[in-house]
C-alpha cells in the first residue's frame, strides 16, 4: 500500500508537468496560466456552493432524526474535489470537476 502511494505521489506530478509542457507548447504560456487560475477560481466557487448545499442537507437530515450517511459521503467527496481543484494541474482539475458532478459522486 505504501509503495502504491509513493508511486502515486511521484507519477501524478510527472504527468501534470508533462501536460503543462504539452499544453503550454500548443497554446502558449499565458493562456495555460490563465486556464489554471480560472479553473482554480471556478472550482473554489463550485466547491463552496455545493458544500453549502450538502451542509444544509445534513442539517435537514439531523433535524428529521435521521443519520446523514449519503450527505456526509457527498461532503467528503466535495472536500476532496476542492483540494484537487486548488492544486494546479490539468489532471487534478479534471478529476476535481468530475467529483463535483452529482451523478459521478453517486456512481462512486
Buried (B, 14 or more C-beta within 10 A) or exposed (E): EEEEEEEEEEEBBEBBEEBBEEBBEEEEEEEBEEBBEEBBEBBEEBBEEBBEBBBEBBEEBEEEEEEBEBBBBBBEBBBBBBBBBBBBBBBBBBBBBBBBEEEBBEEE
